[in-house]
Amino acid sequence: IFQSHVVESSKPGLVGAAAVLEFWVGILTQQNLWYRDKTVLFLMDQICCAAFTYHQEECVQKLLYQQHKTALGYHGDRGLLSSLVGWISGNATPSFIEGQSLSAEIWFAWMVLNMEGVFEEDSQLRRCVEHELLSELNISPEQALKKAQQRLKLPVAPSLQRLQVYRWAYQAAATPPDHPLLPLIWQKFLQLYLRQPGPEYGLAAGGCIGKRFFQASSQAAFLRDLRQRIQEVSDFHHAASQALRVLPPNTPSSDQGDETPNNPGPPYLTSPQLHTELVRLFGVFSVWLDDETLQKQEVYLPSLPPEYEPHRLAQVMQRHQELWLEYVDQERLQYDQREVLSLWKKVQSEPTFLQTQTSGFTDYTSLSNARERILSNLQKHPVPRLAPELHKLKSPVPEVPTACLTDCKAACKLLEQDLSILQDQARIAVAREAQQVAMEQELLESLPLLFKNRPEQVTMTLECKGKSGQPCQGAANITVTCEHVQKQEAVQTQITSLRRDIKKLQTDAMAPPPEILAQAAVHTENFITALVNMHKAQKSPAVQKVGVSAFYKVVSFVCEDTLRHPPTRQYLSSCVEVLGQVFIQGNAEECGRVLKTILEQRRLCPLISPFFTPNAAPSQLVFLYQDVVTSLSLDSADVVFMLLTKFDLSQWLNEAHPVFSERTRLLELVHGALCVCGRDPEPEFLTPFHLFTKHWTWLLRHHFPDHYSDCLRLLMTSSSNQLLSPECWKVTLRVLGCLPPSRSTKGKAEAAVCSTEVDETVNWLSDYFLRSRLSKTDLRSFGLYSSWTPYIEDVVSFWDHLISCLINVQLNSCKYGTLTALQDLHSKTVKLFKPWIFPVDAGEGG
């Protein structure tokens, strides 16, 4: 039917062969797992043969390519978390050839492997694997494939044995020696095996790449089998070239006896010349595969002897896509097509009735008697049985109730039922782990006690041989005390029991998970998928509220047991990630609750801190920052650091435009945190400390000099009690331009202090240090130096900057004849240094 349909449709004015082939391929591939049905595979083999004959392979490959990509999951029809529950069951890479090769449906195998080759080329997988193998000489093909998948970020990549170089090799070994496609299949394999891709990647041509794919012992053995297979095929064609060209017996043409001068029965036997050419071709293949030098290093091809056929070898190494159709048995293809068409014509022909028909017989050849003919034919067959009773199958995973997507209580109840099962499984696994550790520890402690040395007396006999011909009076018996090892049977019994218990525990641990566990995981995945899809389709407060409740419900099931059990930890993390990204991240109303959850349960910080976005709630940012700062301690420093990274103060200052009071409050919080870190921050405090200093400089630099006086006041107050690290002085002075900028702050504009602010600063500092000197008795007597020792270097830099600014200002005044400016400069400088260097009377300042 197929061949006749293609022939008829190829006539001028009709739809053409491509449309017919697409029609039949679409019909045959509609059912699920069609490629496992041998009948469908037989028919697909015939269609692929017709596609090859009529040069219409592309239309069939296109349909198979789309189905192949769908099977790989490239069209997004998988569940949201399907890849995240892979710990429950593993799936192999799908293919229409599920084994290594096909030995009967060769045309179909040819089409499928070419289609998979297109996929491998489109995804750049082959080139990337080759590049990895050439870049690292010691890397295995498995490692190269894994690196290639990571580099290309492929969602799905074929397993190693389904790479094209292996697929064509196995198909070449499985194809019968007389099949017309065998030379082309070997051409495909050799193009991949003998390829020298080094120069393509800017590397030296280090021989053929195929050798790297067959280095394992099993693969090397298969390569030897391939060489043997070449010899077998060559022997077959050598024997066939000696056969005579005669009419095969029992052909449909000879049986029917309907030969005519215009349509004689075509005799068929492959010409001896083609067999001879194939013997020579496979001999060349054998020479190529046997030459180790050719495969291990670059060879100047024109220098090779004629039996290598250097021109054809160059085509193979450079992967010329032109097929060697001259080696395809075209006569056999035409003969097979005629045989199939004649068979269909025979089926179409109606049976011939006897000429002596009575009037009681119905003329079944008449078109008007179609009804009688159909009923008569039906009576010749047994009455069909009734269709089997349809039993409705119960889904292993219950449907997600619609009410759960809009009702928080129903959603939480559903999640609690499912996640309790996963949590219980995690607890069982962790308990087994602890039990095994305890038993193995007991076993280690028992092994040294298994053998014990005990003292034992042993009587030994010493033979006497006599002396100087005198006979010996007999052997001497000597008693010796020695240590003798003895096995402790009680300990042996204990060890045997422990090993038996450990073995049983391991057997229980390796048992497949219960079905209810998989159902709970899939049910939760279905719920989250439906919830997210509904939210994306139409955002509503009810769905948003359910999503938020579901997020915190899943988080509540994260405990020590689930964190120690990798499958459950991964599953819950994936659920939290999906819900957090959709319903929590960027939600201003949830910032405070997320922060509170993290501070109450620090172990949840790595899990849910990515969804803490304080900048989404600019009006709450100062209060959120306060909660983070007040929780700072040695134990919580890592959590505080992770939370601080979520605050983008630069964005908040420039986009939210907070009022002065909010910024002042935030500055005080940062100052308090710096005081908690101390003068010499502990190692645990160093990472949050550097973030606090960065926040300090941002606030000081923003709308300078808004916070200049506050920063100066806080800096002096805390330094007088040695509460701050000297690094706080340095970052402040860099902002003011007193110190050269650091690498991280290069390019940022320094805050310029005007002349008025310099005067005010000098006056304020003079008064502050004088009050400080007079505030304590020891400072009156011994001065300020001892209490300011950690900061003296930075104070000197600040004084230097201030006095330089004063001098510049007064110099400008002197140009206009104001000589009193020098006296003013001198008095201000003296006043600034007076609390440091001048003695203070007991009654002064009272």
N, C-alpha and C positions, 0 to 999 in steps of 0.2 A: 504493500500500500504506500509506504513512504517513498520508495524509489519511483513508483509510477506517478505519484503526486508531484514529485520534484521534476520528473521528465516532462510531464504535461504542462506544469506551470512555467517551465523555462522557455516555452515557445513564444514567439513574438506576440506582443500585445497582451500577455497575461502577467500575473503578479510577480513572477520571478521566483528563483529557487530560495533566496534569502527569506522571503515572507513565509514560505512553506516550512522551512526549517525552524524559524522562530515560533511558528504556530505549534508544531509538534513538540518542540522542546518545552514550551510553556505548559502544554497539557501534561507531559510526562513528569514534570518536576513540581506539579502542584501539591502532591501529597507529601506529608512529613516523612523524612528519612527515606526518600525515594531511592537514594543511592545504595541502600541495603537490600533492595528488591532485585533479585537476579534477572527477573523478566524485564523490568524496566531498564536494567543495565544492558541487557542484550539489545533492546530496541534503541537505546541511546547510542550504542556502539554502531548500529546501522546508520543512524542519523549523522554521527560524527564522520563516518566513512563517506557519506554523500556530501557533507560539507567540505571535506578534503578534496573530493573528486571535482566538485563544481567551484572550488576556490572561494568558499563562503564560510571559512572557519571563524572569521571575525564576528559574525552575527551570533554564532553559538557561544563563542568565548565571552561576549558581552553579557549574555544572560547568566552564564555560570559565574562570571566575575561579580555581578551584583548579588547573587545568592551567597557567594563565598564571603563577601564583605559583611552581609547581614548575619551570617553564621558566626563571624568573628566579633559581632557586637559593635560595628562601626557606625550604625545608624541610630544609636542612642535609645534602643528599645529595651534596655535592661533596667532593673530597678536602681534606685538611688544608692543602695548599700550592697548591691549584689557582690561587688568585688571585695566587700569588707567582711563578708561572712564566708570567705573561702576556706576558713579553718574547719567548717562543717563538712564540706565535700569538695574534692578537687576535680577539675575538668580538663581534658586533653584538648589540644588545639584541633578544631574541627577541620575536616577535609572530606572531599567526595571520594577519595581513595583512602579508606580507613586503615588498611594494612600498608605494608611497604611497597606493594606493587600489585598489578593485575596481570594474570597470565592468559585470560580469555578475551576480555574486552579491551583490546590494544588500542583501537581507534579512540575509544572514550578516554583511556589513560593518556594518550597523546594530547587530546584536547584539554584535559584537566591540568596536566603538568605544564603545558604552555600557558594556561590561564594563571596558575599559581606563580609561574615565572614573571608574568606581567605585574602581579601584586608585589613580588619581591623586588622588582626593578622600581616600581612607582614609589615604594616606601623607602628606597635607598638602603634597604637592609643588607643586600649582598655586598655592595660597595663598602659599607661601613664595617662589616665583618672582615672583609679582606684587608681593609686598612688597619684594623686592630691586630690581625695576625702578622702583617708585615712590620708594624711598629714595634711589637714585642715578640721576640723569637721564641720565648719560653711559654707564651700563653697558649692555653688549649682552646679548641673551637667552642667548647661550652662557655668558657670565660669571655671569649671574644663576642659571642652572641649576646651574652648578658650585658656587656659594656655597650654594644651597639644599640640594644633596645633602650638602655638608659640615655644614651647620647641623643637618639632620635626621638625619645619620649613617645614611643609607640605604646598605645593602650594594650595591644595584643601582638605578640610575635610568635612565629612558628617554633615548635620545639626543634632541637638540633637535627634529629633524624628526618625532619621534613624540609630541610633546606634543599634547594634544587640540585646541588651536586650529588647528594645522597639519593634523591628521588629518581633522577635519571639513571644513576648507577644500578639501583635495584630493578628498575623497569627494563634496562638493557639485559640484565641477567635473566629476567622472567619471560621475555618475549620469545615466542617460538622462532627457530632459525629461518623458516620459510615465510615469515610475515613480511609484507611489502614495506612496512615502516621501520624495520629493524635497523637499516643503515642510518636513517635519519635520527633514531633514538640514540644510537652510538655517537652520531655527530653532535647532538645536544650535550651528552655527557662529556665528551672530549673537549668541547669548547669551554666548559667550566673547569675541567681537571687540568688541562694543559695551558690555561691562561697565565700570562705573565704580566700582572697589573702593576708591578712596582713603579715604572716610569709615570703611570697615570697619577700617582700620589706624590711625585717628586722624590721617590726612593729608588735605590739601585735595583736592577732586575736580578733578583736572587733565585731565579728558577721558577718552576711552575707552582702555582698556589695550591693545586689539588693535593699535592703530597702532604700539606699541613692538615688536611681533613681526614687523612687515613693513617694517622700515626699510632692510634691505640691498637692493642693486639687484635681485638675482634675485627676492627676495620681493616687492618693490614691483611688478616686472613681472607676477608671478603675481597680485597683487591687481588689476591692470588687467585681466588675463584673466578674473578672477572677475566683474568688472563687465560685461565683454562677454558672459560666459556667462549672466548674469541677463537681458540683452537678448534673447539667443537663445531662452531658455526662454519668455520673455514672448511673443515672436513666434510660437513654436510653439503655445502655448495660444490665442493670438488666432486663428491659422488654424484650429485644431481646433474653436473655438467656432462656426465657420461651417458645420461639416460636418453632414450629415443623420444621424439615428439609424436605421440599417438593420441587417438581419441580416448578419453577416459571412459570406462564402462559405466553402465547404470546412471547415465546423466539424464536429466529431465528431457532433453531434446531427443535422445535416442529412444526413451520409453514412449514418448507421445507419438512419434512417427509422423509429426506434422511439418517436417522439413519441406521447404519449397526452394526453388531456385533463387528467389529473392531473399530468403531467410534461412540459409543452411545452418545446421547445428554446428556451432563453432568448436573445433577441437582446441584443447588447451593443454599446454605444458610450457613452463617457463623456458625461454630460449637458452641453449647452452652458453651462448655468448654472455648473457647477463650473469649466469652462474660463475663464469670464468672471471668476469669483472669483479664480482663480489668476493671471490677467493682472493684476488689481488688486493682489494680494498681492506679486507679484514687482516690480511698479512701485513699491510702497512700499519693498521691499528696495533697489531701485536708488536711491531718494531718500536713504535712510539712508546708503548707502555713498558717495554722491557729495557729501554735505554735509561739507566739511572742518571747518566751525565746530562742528558737532555732535560731531565726534570729538576736537577739540583742547581744548575747554573745557566747563565745566559750563553746561548750557542749562536754562532753566525750561520744562519740557515742556508745561504747559498753554498756553503762549503760542505754540506751534507751529501752523501752519495744518493744516487737516483732512487734507490729502494725506499728512501724516506719520504719521497715526493715533497720536497721543501715548499713548493708553491701551495700545496694543499695544507701542509702543516702551518704555514704562515696564516692562512685563512682561519684555521682553528684557533691558533694562539691569539689572534686579533678579534675573534668572535664575529666574523662576518656572518650576517644573518641570512644570507642566501642559502637555501636548502639544496642538497645534492639530489635533485629529483631524477637525475639520470640513472640512479641506482634503485629507484622505485619500480616495481614490476607493474607497469601500466597495463600490459596485456591481461594480467590476472585480475586487475580491478575491473576492466571492461568485461571480462568473462563472467566474474561474479555478478556484475550488474545485470547482464543479459539473463543469467540463470534466475535471479530473483524476479525480474520482470516477467519471464515466461511462466514462473510458478504462479504469479498473481493472475495472469491471463487464464491459466488453467482453472484456477479457483472461480474466476468470474464466469466461465462458460457454463451454461445450463446443461443438465444431462439430456442426452438424445433419447427420445421415446421410440418405441417400435412403430412401424408404419401401420400395422394392422390393429389400430385402436378401435374399440367398439364405441358406440355412441354414448355408453354409460360413463365413460371416462371424461374427466374434466381436462380441458386443454390448459395445462399449467404454464405454457409458454406465452399465453395471451396476457397482455397488460390489464385487460378488463377483469381477469380472474385473480387479481392479487389477493383479495380477501380470502378466497377459498384456498389459495396456495399457502398463505400464512397459517390458516387454521389447520390445514393438513400437516404442515411441518411441525406445528406445535403438538399434534397428537402422537407424533413419533417419539417424543421425549417424555420422560417421567414427569408427573405432576410435581411442580416445585413445592418444597416445604415452606411452611410459614416462617416469617422472619423470627429470629430468636427474640425472646422477651427482653425489653430494654431495662436494664438495672441502672438506676441513677447512682453514679459514684459520688461518694462524699469527699469533698476537698480535704486534704490532710491539714490544711491551714484554714481556719475559719475566716470569713469575710470581716472586714473592719466595719463596725456599725457606723452609719452616717452621723448619728448623734454624738459620737466621740470627737468629731471634728469641730464641733461648736459648743460642747459642754465640757467644762474643765473637770468636773467631778467624774464623769464617765471616762474621760481620757486618762485621768490619773489612776482610776481603778483598772483600766485595761493595761496600762504600763506596769502597775504594781504586780498584777497577776503574771505577766510575762517576765519581767525583770527579776522577780523573786526566784524564778526557776534558774535563771542564769547565775544569780548570786549564790544560790544553794549549791549549784554545780561548782562554782569557784571555791566555796568553803570546803566542799568535799575534796577537791583537788589539792588545796593548800594543806588540809589535814593529812592527806595521804603523803604529801611531801614531807611534812614534819615527822610523821610516823616513820617514814623510810629513813630519814636522817638520824632519828633516834636509834632505830634498829641497827643501822650501819655503824653508828658510833659504838653501840654495845658490842657489835661483832668485832670491831677493831680492838676494843679493850679485852675481848676474850681470847683472841688469837695468840697473844704472847703467853697465855696461861695454859695453852693446850698441851705443851710438853714441859716436863720438869725433871731435873737431874736428882737422882737419889743415890746415896752411898750403898755400895754392894760389895761383898767379899767374894772373890773368885779364886778357886784353887787351880794352880797351873802345874803341869808335870814337865820336869826338865830331864831329858834322856842323858845318860852317862855312857860314853864310849870307852872308858878305861884310859890308863896311862902307862906307857912303857911296857906294854904287853900284859899288864895286870888287869884282871877282869873287874868290872864295876859291880858294886853290891846292889844296885837297883836305881830306879829313877827317883829323883828328889821331888817332893811335893811342896810347893810354895804357895802360901795364901797371900793374895793381893787385894787391897781395898781400893776401889775406883768409883767414879761417878757413872751411873747408867741412866740413859734417858728413858722416861716412861710417859706414855700418853695418858692424860687425865680423862677418863671416860665420861665423867660428869660434864666436863667442859665441852667434850666432843658432842655430847647429846645436846647441850645448849646451843652450840654453833650450828648443828644440823637443823635444829628447830628454827633458829634465826634465819638461816638461809631459805628454809621452806617458807617462812612467813614473808620474807622479802620478795621471793619469787611470786607468791600469790598476790602480794600488793602490787607488784609491777604488772602482772597479768590483768588485774582489775583496772589499773590505770590506763593500759593500752586498749581496753575494750572500747568499741565504738560508742559515742555518746548516745544517750537515750533519745528516742524520736521526739519526745516532748520538748527537749532542748532546742532541736532544730525548728520545731513549730513555733516556739516562743520567739526565737530570734527572727524568723521570717515574718511572724505576725507583727512584731514591733517595727521591723523595716517597712512593711506595707503601710502601717499607720503613719509613720513619719513621712513616707513618700506621698501618701494621699494628702496629708496635712500641708506639706510644702507645695504640692501642685495646686491645691485649692487656694493657698495664700498668693501664689504667683498669678493665678487666673483672676482673682478678685480679692483685693485686700479688704478685710472687714475687721472691726474691733473684736468680734467673737473669736475668729480664727487666730488673731494675734494673741489674744489672752490665753487660748488653749496652747499655742506654741510656747509661750513663756512658761506656763505651768508645766508643760511636758519637759522643758529644758531643766527646770529645777527638780523635777521628779526623777529624771535620769541621773542628775548629779547626786541626788540623795542616795543612790544605790552604789556609788563609788566608795568603797571602804578598803581596809587593809587587805582583805582577802581578794577582792576583785583586782586590786593593783598588783598583787603578787601572782595572779593567774593570767599569763599573757593573752590567751584568746579572749577572755572576758574583758580584760583591760582594753584591748584593741577595739572590741565591739562597742563598749560603752563610750570610748573616746570618739569613735566615728559618729555615734548617735549625737553626742554632745556637740561635735564640730558642725554637723548639719543644722541642728536646731539653733546653735549659737550664732552661726553666720546669718541665718534667715530672720530670727526673731529677737536676738539680744544685741548683736553688734550694731552700734550706732543708735540704739534705743536709749534716749535720755532718761526715761522713767526707770530703767533697770540698772543704771550705773551704781547707785548707792547699794542696791541689794546684792549685786555681783561682788562689790568690794566687801560688804559685810560678810558674805559667804566665804570669801577667800581669807579674810582676817580671822574668822572663827575656825576654819579648817585649812591650815596652811598647805596641807598635802594636795589640795585641789588647785593650788596656784598655777602649776604648769598646764593644767587641763582647761581652766576657764578664764585665765588672765587674758588670752587673746581677744576675748569678747568684752573686756573692760575698756570702754572708750570714753574717758572723762571729758574729752573735748566736744563730745556730742551734747553735753549738758553744761554749757559755759557758765550759767548762773549758779551751778552747784560745784564748780571746779575747786573753789577755795575750801569748801567744807570737805570735799573728797580728799583734797591734799592734806588737810588737817588730820583726817582719820588715818591716813597713811603715815604721816610724820609721828603722830602720838603712839603708833605701834612699833616704832623703831627700837630694836634691842639687838644684842649679839645673836640671839636665837633666830630673830626674824629678819636679819639684814638681807639675806638673799631674796626673801619674798618682797621686802620693801623695794629693793632695787628693781625687781621685775615689774612691780606696780608703777614705780617712778618712770620707767621707760614709756608708759602709756600716756604720760602727760606731755603734750606738746605746747609748752608755755609760749613759744614764739608765735605759733598760730593763734593761741588764745589772746595774746596781747595785741596782735595786728588785726585780727578779724572780729573778735568779740568786743573790743574797745572797753575793757572794764574800767569802772570809776576809780578815782584815786584811793578811796578807802579800801576797796577790795585789793588793790595792788599792795597797799601798805600792810594789810593783814597777811597777805601771802608772803611778803618780805619778812615779816616777823616769824612766820612759820618756818621759812627756810633758815633764818638765823637760829631759831631754837633747835632745828635738826643739826646744824653745824656745831652747836654747843654740845649736843648729845654725842656727836662723834668724838669730841675732845681735842686736846692739844696735839696728841699723838694718836691718831685713829688706829684702832685695832685692825688687823688684816681683814676681818669680816666686814668692817665698816668702809673699807677703801672704795669699793665700787659705788655704793650709794653716796659716799662723801663727794666724789667727783661730780656726780649728777647734781648734788645740792650746790656746789660752787658754780656750776654752769647756770643753774636757775638764778643764783644770786647775781651773776654778771648780766643776765638778760634783763632782770628787773632794774638794775642800776642803769643800764644803757638805755632802756626804754624811756622816751620822752625826758631825757636828761635836761635839767637837773632835778626833776620832780622828786626823786628818792635819794638824792645825793646826801642831804642832811640826815635822813633816817639811817642810811647805810653807815655814815660816819659815826653817828651816835651809837648805833648797835655795835659797830666794830670796836670802838674805844671802850665801851662799857664791859664787853665780854673779855677783851684783851687785858684789861686791868686786873682781872681775876684769873688770867691765863686759861680761859675756857676754850679758846679758838686755836685752830692750827695756823701756823705762819702762812700756809698756803692760801688762807682766806685773805690775808693782807696782799699777797702777791697778785691774786686775780683781781682784787679791787684796784690796786695801783696800775695794773695793765689797762684796765678800762679808763682810768684817769690820765693815762699817758705817761705815768711816772716810770714805768719799766717798759722795755721793748716787748712787743707782742710775742706770744708763744706760736708754735707752728699751727695749732688749731684755730687761733684767733687772727692770723694774718689776713689782711684784706678787709677786716671789719673796721668801721670808722671809730676812732677813739673819741671819748667824751671830752669836749673842750670846756675848761673852767674859765669863766670870764674874770676880769679884774675885781669886780665887786665881790664875787664868790670867794676869790683868793683872800681878800681882806677879811671877809666874814669868817672864813675857815681859820685864818691865823689868829684872829681875836678869840674865836670860840675855843680853839685848841689851847691857847695860852691860859684862858680862864679855867678850862677843864683840868689841865695838868696841875695848875696851881691849887685848885680845890682838892684834887686827888692827893697832892703832896701834903696838904694841911689836914687831910681827913684822918690820918693814922699817925701815931707817935713814931713808929719805926721809920715811916717814910719821911717825917720831919727831920729825923736824925741822920738817916743813911741815904736818903734820896730815892729817886724813882727807878734807878737803873736795875736794881735787883729784881723788882717785880715785872719789869718790861724786857728782861734779857732775851727771851725767845723772839721778840719782835724788833730788837734794836736795829738790825740791818734794814728792815722794811721802813721803820720810822725815819731812819736817816735818809732813805730814798725819797720818802714823802716830804721831809723838811727841805731837802735839796730842791725838789720840784717847786715847792711853795715859795721859797726864798728867791729862786731863779725867776719865777713869775713876778714877784714883787719888784725885783731889780729891773726887769724889763719895763714894768709899768712906770716906775719912778724915773728911769732913764728917759722915757718919752716925755715925762713932765719937765725934766731938767732942760730939754731943748727949748722950752719956752721961758726959761729964766727963773723957774721956781726952785731956788736953792734950798728952800725949807723941805723939799721932798727927801733930800738925803737924811736930814734929821728925823723925818718921819719913818724912813726905811730903817734907820738905826734903832729907833725906839721900838718898832714892831719886832725886829729881830731879837733884840735884848729881851723883850717881853716873852717871846716864844721859847727862848732858851733858859730864862730865869728859873722856872720850876725844876730844871734839870741840874744846873751847875751852881746856883747861888745858895748860900746858907739861908735858912729860914729861922727867924727869931721865934722864941716860944710864944710870944704874945701876938705875933703877926697873923692877920686873918681872922682873929677872934671877933 
